Structures are given as structure tokens and as C-alpha cells.
């Protein structure tokens, strides 16, 4: 069993993952967090230094650096929630951390930062977007220090730091983690506005355009799983409510709305940029007046209004960061059963190897396969168990 305490040279903290996992070996920090915090402990950081933390996962960085004027910027609602919970767990006032607007770096009074701390994200498109956003807010002597596991740091990452921030070098590896140090140059010649990715595809008689923000899953093209589910959307009629759960770019809910203009669609995702992508995809494809749409950043279906829904569409993720897990899908199924009407239906597309039937059967009385090919299964679940 893993001890949930982080003992770095900076601080002694108690940290928990969110959502909590039954796997007690999973920690709420990584060797990259430890390496970065130990390095900062050796630095002489002036007391009033303004620090920006980017992509903190569970709060190890935010909690440790909360003694400084500190801001944090993450695209993940789950990470934001984890940071808030771990601040509270360690008796640190949440008000001590300034949570930045998640879709763009809006800084009050354009104040400059003295230290930027970055956990290198999975997608280079997100890293490029974040580096371009922070560039105008770096003081002349600002230090930019990034961390990641060695396997996740590539030449392509370093080229982005070089092009947008300035000369960049890496540390030696420690516990399979590395640090990245970038020297801030004042010139800004090679930075262009980072624009959303626009992709168009044809599906039967419908043409849709996907508007994908940086870092959003399948932003460059329609993923295979969603394409399979698009061929098996429910035939909705008249006024009814549908949720595109874990919406990504919003392609599922958008096509459903185009097929029934009286449909009320709610797009939810834990990624702020994903929900923004869904909003843009939906409005871009409005060739005529469509039904009402709602766009909500949340953990699965938390915080949705008291309405019951007639349909839920879902292509569940089976990873949280670099850890494979079925817990996210399990929560999606459980909360869908609570939110669906008595005759409501949940449609799920999944890789064949994922064992979803037992989970679905624990929340629904009727579970059936409506599509089954060499790679994907489409499940239809109805009659929620109350």
C-alpha cells in the first residue's frame, strides 16, 4: 500500500488522487513532481515572486508553492478539483491559489510572472498553445522550469520551448524523470496565434466540421470509435433531452441535433478546451435553427440540473493521464442510470477488450450489443436499476 505523503525538500504534504482509486499503489504525485520540487528547494526564490503553475495533476506543485503569490492553470476539471481537495486536506486556503481562466491566459492588469513551473502535457498541441499564451507574461528574468517523465520528453517538445521561449536544455535523468530549463528571450518573432484545428468529414448524407481546440482528443480527425457510434445513434423524435457525455469535440451530440431539431443537447466533459471545442463544433454546423444546447465542464454528470434525460451517448476514456482505468467508465454508467428517464437509453462504444458488460449490468436491467466488429462493440443499456 502506498503512503499518501509527499516528503520533498520543500514541504511535507498529504495528497490523494481524485477521483479516488481502489489501486492503493497509485500515488498523487510522480517522480517528475519530486524532482522539480527538490530542484526548487535548492533555488533562492524571492518571497514575493509571482509563480504560475501549469498542468499540476493532483496538487503536489500547487500545495508546495502556495506560500508564494501563486496561480495555477490546468485544462482538467478533475485536476482542478484534486488541487482544491488537497489544499483543503493540508489546511491551505484555496483562496491562496489563483485559478486562471482555463481556455485562455487572462491575467489581471497584465502582471508578469517571475517563475513558470510546467508539467509537460501529453499533447504537443496543448504545450504549444500554453507556451504561446504565457510568453507575453514573462518578466525579463523569469525562470521557466518544466518536468516530465523521460519517456514523455521528446525533441519535438524541446523544439517548442526553443522556438517560443528561448534556449532550452534538459537535466540528467533521475528516477526516470527529467527537468527542462528554458531561458526567456524578449523577442517574439516566431510566435503565431494558435488556431483551432478544423476537420471536415462526410457521413452518409451529412457533412460535419469538427472544430478541435489544442490538446482535445481526436481534434485532427474523427476517431474510429465515434465513427462506429455515429452509425448507431438513437432515432430521437420530437422534444427530448440527450447528453453527449465526455463530449470531446462534440461530434456525437452535434449530429444528433442535426437529425432532430427539437432535441435539447447537453455537452459535458472534464476538459475545458473540449467543451469549448464542442461549443464551436455545434455552432459551426448550425445550418439552420437547431434545438437548445448546453455546454458544461464537470466530472461526468456532477452539477447537472434536476432534469431527467432520454438518451446518453458515451465513448468512455479508459486512461486517466498515463494510468489505464475502468473507474471513469464505471462512474459514467452509474451516473447515467441515475439521470436517465425510466425508459431512457445509454449508448456506449468501446474497444472489444474492455469488460463493460458486468459494469453496465450492475446499473441497468437490460444490456444488449447492437454492433460488434473486430475492434469495437456498441452497447445499448436501458431500464435503469433504481
C-alpha positions in Angstrom: 0.0 0.0 0.0 1.3 3.4 -0.9 1.8 6.1 1.8 -0.1 9.2 0.6 2.6 11.6 1.9 5.0 13.6 -0.2 8.3 14.3 1.5 10.3 16.7 -0.6 12.8 19.3 0.5 10.1 21.9 0.1 7.3 20.5 2.2 5.7 17.5 3.8 2.2 17.0 2.3 -0.6 14.5 2.4 -2.0 14.1 -1.1 -4.8 12.0 -2.6 -5.7 11.2 -6.1 -9.1 12.4 -7.5 -11.2 10.5 -8.4 -10.0 8.1 -5.7 -8.7 4.8 -7.0 -9.1 1.3 -5.4 -5.5 0.7 -6.5 -3.6 1.8 -3.4 -0.2 1.7 -5.3 -1.2 4.7 -7.3 0.2 8.0 -5.9 -1.0 11.5 -6.3 2.4 12.7 -7.5 5.2 11.4 -9.7 9.0 11.3 -9.8 8.8 14.3 -12.1 7.0 16.3 -9.3 9.6 15.2 -6.7 12.5 16.1 -9.0 11.0 19.6 -9.7 10.2 20.3 -6.1 13.6 19.2 -4.9 15.3 21.5 -7.5 13.1 24.4 -6.5 14.1 23.8 -2.9 17.7 24.5 -3.8 16.8 27.7 -5.7 16.7 31.0 -3.9 13.1 32.1 -4.8 12.4 35.7 -3.5 9.5 35.8 -1.2 7.2 37.9 -3.4 8.0 36.1 -6.6 4.9 35.6 -8.8 4.6 31.9 -9.8 2.5 30.3 -12.5 2.0 26.5 -12.3 0.8 24.8 -15.5 -0.7 21.3 -15.7 -0.5 20.4 -12.0 -2.1 17.0 -11.8 -3.3 16.5 -8.2 -1.9 19.4 -6.3 1.7 18.5 -5.4 3.1 21.6 -7.0 0.3 24.0 -6.0 0.3 22.9 -2.4 4.1 23.0 -2.1 4.3 26.5 -3.7 1.3 28.1 -2.1 3.5 30.2 0.2 4.2 32.4 -2.8 1.8 34.6 -4.8 0.8 31.6 -6.9 -1.5 31.0 -9.9 -2.4 27.6 -11.4 -3.6 26.8 -14.9 -5.0 23.5 -16.0 -7.3 22.3 -18.7 -8.6 19.5 -16.4 -11.6 19.9 -14.2 -10.6 16.7 -12.3 -7.1 18.2 -11.7 -8.6 21.5 -10.5 -10.9 19.5 -8.1 -7.9 17.4 -6.9 -5.9 20.6 -6.2 -8.7 22.2 -4.3 -9.3 19.0 -2.2 -5.6 18.6 -1.4 -5.2 22.2 -0.5 -8.0 21.7 2.0 -6.6 18.4 3.2 -3.3 20.2 4.0 -5.1 23.2 5.7 -4.1 25.6 2.9 -6.7 28.2 1.9 -7.9 27.7 -1.6 -8.0 31.5 -1.9 -4.2 31.4 -1.7 -4.2 29.9 -5.2 -5.4 31.9 -8.2 -7.1 29.6 -10.7 -6.6 31.1 -14.1 -9.3 31.1 -16.9 -8.8 27.7 -18.4 -9.3 28.4 -22.1 -7.0 31.4 -22.3 -4.5 33.0 -20.1 -6.3 36.1 -18.9 -4.1 37.9 -16.3 -5.4 40.8 -14.2 -3.6 44.0 -15.1 -1.2 42.0 -17.3 1.1 41.4 -14.4 4.3 39.5 -15.2 5.5 36.2 -13.7 8.9 35.5 -12.2 8.7 31.7 -12.3 6.8 29.4 -14.6 6.5 25.7 -13.5 5.2 23.3 -16.1 4.3 19.6 -16.1 4.8 18.7 -19.8 1.4 17.7 -21.2 0.7 14.6 -23.3 -0.1 16.5 -26.5 2.3 18.9 -28.2 -0.6 21.0 -29.5 -1.6 21.8 -25.9 2.0 22.6 -24.9 2.4 24.9 -27.9 -0.8 26.7 -27.0 0.2 27.1 -23.4 3.7 28.4 -24.2 2.4 30.9 -26.7 -0.2 32.1 -24.1 2.4 32.6 -21.3 5.0 34.4 -23.5 3.6 37.9 -23.0 3.5 37.5 -19.2 7.2 36.5 -18.6 9.4 39.0 -16.8 12.8 39.7 -18.2 14.5 37.4 -15.6 11.7 34.9 -15.4 12.7 31.2 -15.0 10.8 28.6 -16.9 11.3 25.1 -15.5 9.4 22.1 -16.8 9.2 18.5 -15.7 8.1 15.2 -17.1 9.0 11.5 -17.2 11.9 10.9 -19.6 9.7 8.7 -21.9 7.4 11.6 -22.4 10.0 14.2 -23.2 11.0 14.3 -26.9 12.9 16.5 -29.3 9.6 17.9 -30.5 8.8 19.2 -27.0 12.2 20.8 -26.7 11.9 22.5 -30.2 8.6 24.1 -29.0 10.4 25.5 -25.9 13.3 26.7 -28.1 11.0 28.4 -30.6 8.6 30.1 -28.3 10.5 30.7 -25.0 14.2 30.6 -25.8 17.4 28.5 -25.5 16.5 25.2 -23.8 18.4 22.4 -22.1 17.5 19.3 -20.1 18.8 17.8 -16.8 20.2 14.4 -16.2 17.5 11.8 -15.6 16.5 10.9 -12.0 14.1 8.1 -11.3 13.2 8.2 -15.0 12.2 11.9 -14.8 13.9 14.9 -16.3 13.7 18.7 -16.0 13.7 21.2 -18.8 15.2 24.7 -18.4 14.3 27.5 -20.8 15.9 30.9 -21.0 13.5 33.7 -21.7 14.2 35.8 -24.8 12.5 39.1 -25.3 12.0 38.6 -29.0 8.7 37.2 -30.1 9.3 36.7 -33.8 8.4 33.0 -34.2 5.0 33.0 -32.3 1.8 32.9 -34.3 -1.7 32.7 -33.0 -2.5 29.1 -32.2 -5.7 28.4 -34.0 -8.2 25.6 -33.5 -8.0 22.6 -35.9 -10.8 22.4 -38.4 -11.6 19.0 -39.9 -14.5 18.1 -42.3 -15.9 14.7 -42.9 -18.8 13.1 -44.8 -21.1 10.7 -43.0 -23.9 9.2 -45.2 -25.9 12.3 -46.3 -24.4 14.6 -43.6 -21.3 16.6 -43.7 -19.9 17.8 -40.4 -17.0 20.1 -39.5 -15.1 19.3 -36.3 -13.5 22.3 -34.5 -10.8 21.0 -32.3 -9.0 23.1 -29.7 -5.4 22.2 -28.7 -5.0 19.0 -26.7 -8.5 17.8 -27.3 -8.9 14.1 -28.1 -9.2 13.3 -31.8 -9.0 17.0 -32.8 -7.4 16.3 -36.2 -9.8 13.6 -37.4 -12.9 11.7 -36.4 -11.8 8.8 -34.2 -12.8 5.3 -35.2 -14.9 4.6 -32.1 -17.0 7.7 -32.6 -17.4 6.9 -36.3 -18.8 3.5 -35.3 -21.2 5.0 -32.8 -22.4 7.6 -35.3 -23.8 4.8 -37.4 -25.9 3.6 -34.4 -27.3 6.8 -33.0 -30.8 6.6 -31.4 -33.7 7.7 -33.6 -34.9 10.6 -31.5 -38.2 12.3 -32.3 -39.8 15.4 -31.0 -38.9 17.2 -27.8 -36.5 15.1 -25.8 -33.2 15.5 -24.0 -29.8 14.0 -24.8 -26.4 14.1 -23.2 -23.1 13.9 -25.1 -21.1 12.6 -22.2 -17.3 13.1 -22.4 -18.1 15.1 -25.5 -14.6 15.8 -26.8 -15.1 17.9 -30.0 -18.9 17.4 -29.7 -19.4 15.4 -32.9 -21.9 12.9 -31.4 -24.3 15.5 -29.9 -24.0 17.8 -32.9 -25.0 15.1 -35.4 -27.9 14.0 -33.1 -29.1 17.6 -33.0 -29.0 17.9 -36.8 -31.2 14.8 -37.1 -33.8 16.2 -34.7 -34.1 20.0 -34.5 -36.3 19.7 -31.4 -33.6 17.8 -29.5 -32.2 19.5 -26.4 -28.5 18.6 -26.2 -26.1 18.9 -23.2 -22.4 18.5 -23.9 -20.2 17.6 -20.9 -16.5 16.9 -20.5 -13.9 17.4 -17.8 -11.7 19.3 -20.2 -12.4 23.0 -20.6 -10.9 23.0 -24.1 -13.0 20.0 -25.1 -16.2 21.8 -24.0 -15.1 24.9 -25.9 -14.5 22.6 -29.0 -18.0 21.1 -28.7 -19.4 24.6 -28.4 -17.6 25.7 -31.6 -18.4 22.5 -33.5 -22.1 22.7 -32.6 -22.5 26.4 -33.7 -20.3 26.0 -36.8 -22.6 23.2 -38.1 -25.8 25.1 -37.4 -27.1 25.5 -41.0 -30.5 26.4 -39.6 -32.0 26.9 -36.2 -31.3 23.9 -34.0 -32.6 22.8 -30.6 -31.3 24.3 -27.3 -27.7 23.3 -26.3 -25.9 23.4 -23.0 -22.1 23.2 -22.5 -20.9 22.1 -19.1 -17.4 21.4 -17.7 -17.8 18.9 -14.9 -16.9 15.5 -13.6 -19.1 13.1 -15.6 -22.7 14.4 -14.8 -22.0 16.2 -11.5 -23.8 19.5 -11.2 -26.3 19.0 -14.0 -29.7 20.3 -13.3 -32.5 18.1 -12.0 -33.8 17.2 -15.5 -34.1 13.6 -16.5 -32.6 12.7 -19.8 -33.9 10.4 -22.5 -30.6 9.5 -24.1 -26.9 9.5 -23.2 -24.1 8.9 -25.8 -20.7 7.9 -24.5 -17.3 7.0 -25.8 -15.6 6.5 -22.4 -11.9 7.1 -21.9 -10.0 4.2 -20.2 -7.0 6.2 -19.2 -6.5 8.9 -16.6 -3.2 10.6 -17.5 -0.9 7.6 -18.0 -2.9 5.1 -15.9 -5.3 2.7 -17.5 -8.6 2.5 -15.5 -12.2 1.4 -15.8 -13.3 3.6 -13.0 -14.2 6.6 -15.2 -16.4 4.4 -17.4 -18.0 2.9 -14.3 -18.9 6.3 -12.9 -20.3 7.3 -16.3 -22.6 4.3 -16.4 -23.6 4.8 -12.8 -24.5 8.4 -13.1 -26.2 7.9 -16.5 -28.5 5.3 -14.8 -29.4 8.0 -12.2 -30.1 10.7 -14.7 -32.0 8.7 -17.4 -35.8 8.5 -17.5 -37.4 5.2 -16.8 -37.4 4.4 -20.5 -34.2 6.2 -21.2 -31.2 4.7 -23.1 -27.5 4.7 -22.8 -25.4 4.1 -25.9 -21.7 3.2 -25.4 -18.9 2.4 -27.9 -15.9 0.6 -26.6 -12.8 -1.4 -27.6 -13.6 -5.1 -27.6 -11.1 -5.9 -24.8 -12.8 -3.6 -22.3 -15.0 -5.6 -19.9 -18.0 -3.3 -19.8 -21.0 -5.8 -19.6 -20.7 -6.6 -15.9 -20.5 -2.9 -15.1 -23.4 -2.0 -17.3 -25.5 -4.9 -15.9 -24.9 -3.6 -12.4 -26.8 -0.4 -13.2 -29.2 -1.4 -16.0 -31.7 -4.3 -16.2 -31.3 -4.6 -20.0 -28.0 -4.6 -21.8 -27.5 -5.6 -25.4 -24.9 -5.4 -28.2 -26.2 -3.5 -31.2 -22.9 -3.6 -33.2 -20.0 -5.9 -32.9 -16.9 -5.8 -35.2 -13.3 -6.8 -35.0 -12.3 -3.7 -33.0 -15.4 -2.1 -31.3 -18.6 -3.0 -29.6 -21.6 -0.7 -29.3 -23.7 -1.3 -26.2 -27.3 -0.2 -25.6 -28.4 -0.2 -21.9 -31.9 0.7 -20.7 -34.3 0.3 -17.7 -32.1 1.8 -15.0 -31.9 0.0 -11.7 -33.0 2.4 -9.0 
